[in-house]
C-alpha cells in the first residue's frame, strides 16, 4: 500500500519501526489543518496521513507520527505529545533514516533532527526546500501586512501583530483568535487594506 507514497529505502524503515505494533494506517485526502495525526486505540494505534505527492514530505510526516507511537510506548501516555521524549525519539528516527531522503535534503534533515519541531513550518529550511521542490510561489502569512484579510482553507482571518514566530490572527466569522506560524501558506488574499 505505501509503495506509491514513499521510496523503497524509506519503506524499509516504516516496516522496521511498525512491525511490533498493532497499527492501523490510513492515507487521507488533503486536510488543511494537519498533515497527519496519531491516536491510541483500545487494541493498538492509528496514524492518519495526508495523501502527499512529495515522497520525502510524506515519509517525514509519517516518521513524526510513528515517533508519537514509540515515545508513548517507551515513556507512557502522560508525556506531552511534542515534549522532550517525543523530540528525542523523532530526532533518533530521522537520523537513523536520513539516507532514505534525497541527497540534497539529508543535510537539512540532520540539522532539523538536533531539535525537531512539532510543525515543519517552524523550521524555515524545510519549508523553503519543499516550496522549491514543488516550484510553488506561495504567499506566506509573513508576506502580508498587518490587518490584511486572508483565507486558509475555508476560514477567513485578519492578520494581527507578531508574537515571536507566530501572528495573532482573528477568524472573522467567530472572532476567535489563532496563533498562526509566519511560514504558513495563504490560500487567498481577500483584502490587503484590512
C-alpha positions as CSV (number, residue, x, y, z in Angstrom):
1,X,0.0,0.0,0.0
2,X,2.7,2.5,0.9
3,X,4.9,1.9,-2.2
4,X,3.2,4.6,-4.2
5,X,3.8,7.2,-1.4
6,X,7.4,6.6,-0.3
7,X,10.7,5.3,-1.8
8,X,11.7,1.7,-1.4
9,X,14.5,2.7,1.1
10,X,12.0,4.6,3.3
11,X,9.6,1.6,3.2
12,X,12.3,-0.5,4.9
13,X,12.3,1.9,7.9
14,X,8.5,2.1,8.1
15,X,8.3,-1.7,8.2
16,X,11.1,-1.9,10.8
17,X,9.5,0.8,13.1
18,X,6.0,-0.6,13.0
19,X,6.4,-4.4,12.9
20,X,6.0,-4.8,16.7
21,X,2.9,-2.6,16.9
22,X,-0.8,-3.3,16.0
23,X,-1.1,-0.2,13.7
24,X,-4.0,1.0,11.5
25,X,-2.6,3.3,8.9
26,X,-4.9,5.5,6.8
27,X,-4.0,7.8,3.9
28,X,-6.5,10.7,3.8
29,X,-7.3,13.3,1.2
30,X,-5.5,16.6,1.9
31,X,-6.6,18.3,5.2
32,X,-5.8,22.0,5.6
33,X,-5.4,21.8,9.4
34,X,-2.9,18.9,9.6
35,X,-0.6,16.7,7.6
36,X,-1.0,13.7,9.9
37,X,-2.1,12.6,13.3
38,X,-1.6,9.8,15.8
39,X,-4.3,8.2,18.0
40,X,-4.1,5.5,20.6
41,X,-6.8,2.9,20.1
42,X,-8.1,0.3,22.6
43,X,-6.2,-2.5,20.9
44,X,-3.4,-0.6,19.2
45,X,-2.6,2.6,17.4
46,X,-3.9,4.6,14.4
47,X,-2.0,7.0,12.2
48,X,-3.7,9.1,9.5
49,X,-1.6,10.9,7.0
50,X,-2.4,13.2,4.1
51,X,-2.0,11.9,0.5
52,X,1.1,13.9,-0.2
53,X,2.7,13.7,-3.6
54,X,6.2,14.6,-2.3
55,X,7.6,11.3,-1.1
56,X,10.2,12.9,1.2
57,X,7.5,15.0,2.9
58,X,5.2,12.0,3.2
59,X,8.0,10.0,4.8
60,X,9.0,12.8,7.2
61,X,5.4,13.3,8.4
62,X,4.9,9.6,8.8
63,X,8.1,9.4,10.8
64,X,6.8,12.2,13.0
65,X,3.6,10.2,13.8
66,X,5.5,7.0,14.3
67,X,7.6,8.9,16.8
68,X,4.5,9.6,18.8
69,X,3.7,5.9,19.0
70,X,7.3,5.0,20.0
71,X,7.5,7.8,22.6
72,X,4.2,6.9,24.3
73,X,5.2,3.2,24.3
74,X,8.6,3.9,25.8
75,X,7.7,6.7,28.3
76,X,4.0,6.2,28.9
77,X,0.9,8.2,27.9
78,X,1.4,11.0,30.5
79,X,4.2,12.7,28.4
80,X,3.5,15.8,26.4
81,X,2.7,15.0,22.8
82,X,5.6,17.1,21.5
83,X,7.7,17.2,24.7
84,X,11.3,16.2,25.2
85,X,10.7,12.5,25.0
86,X,8.9,12.8,21.6
87,X,11.6,15.2,20.3
88,X,14.3,12.7,21.3
89,X,12.6,9.7,19.6
90,X,11.7,11.8,16.5
91,X,15.3,13.0,16.2
92,X,16.6,9.5,16.5
93,X,14.3,8.1,13.8
94,X,15.2,11.0,11.5
95,X,19.0,10.3,12.0
96,X,18.5,6.6,11.5
97,X,16.7,7.0,8.2
98,X,18.5,10.1,6.8
99,X,19.9,8.1,3.8
100,X,16.3,7.3,2.7
101,X,15.8,11.0,1.8
102,X,17.1,12.7,-1.4
103,X,20.7,13.6,-1.1
104,X,20.1,17.4,-1.2
105,X,17.6,17.1,1.7
106,X,19.8,14.9,4.0
107,X,21.8,17.8,5.4
108,X,18.5,19.7,6.3
109,X,17.1,16.6,7.9
110,X,20.2,16.1,10.1
111,X,20.1,19.7,11.3
112,X,16.4,19.5,12.0
113,X,16.9,16.2,13.9
114,X,19.0,18.0,16.5
115,X,15.9,19.8,17.9
116,X,12.9,18.7,15.9
117,X,9.8,20.9,15.9
118,X,6.2,19.7,16.1
119,X,5.3,21.5,12.9
120,X,7.7,21.6,10.0
121,X,6.6,25.2,9.3
122,X,8.6,26.1,12.4
123,X,11.8,25.3,10.5
124,X,12.3,27.5,7.5
125,X,15.0,25.4,5.7
126,X,12.4,22.6,5.4
127,X,9.6,25.0,4.3
128,X,11.9,26.5,1.7
129,X,13.1,23.1,0.4
130,X,9.5,21.8,-0.1
131,X,8.4,25.1,-1.6
132,X,11.3,24.9,-4.1
133,X,10.6,21.2,-4.7
134,X,7.0,22.0,-5.7
135,X,8.0,25.1,-7.6
136,X,5.2,26.9,-5.8
137,X,5.4,30.6,-5.4
138,X,3.1,30.6,-2.4
139,X,2.2,33.7,-0.4
140,X,3.2,33.1,3.2
141,X,1.5,34.8,6.2
142,X,4.7,36.7,7.0
143,X,4.5,38.3,3.5
144,X,1.2,40.0,4.4
145,X,0.8,43.4,6.1
146,X,-0.9,43.7,9.4
147,X,-4.8,43.9,9.1
148,X,-4.8,42.0,5.8
149,X,-7.8,39.7,5.4
150,X,-6.9,36.3,4.0
151,X,-8.1,32.7,3.9
152,X,-6.6,29.4,4.8
153,X,-8.9,26.5,3.9
154,X,-12.5,27.6,4.4
155,X,-11.6,30.1,7.2
156,X,-11.2,33.8,6.8
157,X,-8.8,35.6,9.1
158,X,-7.5,39.1,9.7
159,X,-3.8,39.3,10.4
160,X,-2.8,40.8,13.7
161,X,0.5,41.5,15.4
162,X,3.5,39.2,15.7
163,X,4.3,37.1,18.7
164,X,7.8,35.5,18.3
165,X,7.4,33.5,15.1
166,X,3.6,33.4,15.0
167,X,1.0,36.0,14.3
168,X,-2.2,36.5,16.3
169,X,-5.0,36.2,13.7
170,X,-8.7,36.7,14.2
171,X,-11.2,34.4,12.4
172,X,-13.7,36.8,11.1
173,X,-16.9,34.7,11.4
174,X,-16.3,33.8,15.1
175,X,-14.0,36.4,16.5
176,X,-11.8,33.6,17.8
177,X,-8.0,34.3,18.0
178,X,-5.5,31.9,16.5
179,X,-1.7,32.0,16.5
180,X,-0.5,31.1,13.1
181,X,3.0,30.5,12.0
182,X,4.6,33.1,9.8
183,X,5.6,30.4,7.2
184,X,2.0,29.1,6.8
185,X,1.0,29.3,3.2
186,X,-2.0,31.5,2.4
187,X,-4.7,30.3,0.1
188,X,-6.1,33.7,-0.9
189,X,-5.6,37.3,0.0
190,X,-9.0,38.9,0.2
191,X,-8.4,42.5,1.3
192,X,-4.9,44.0,1.6
193,X,-6.2,47.1,3.4
194,X,-8.0,45.1,6.1
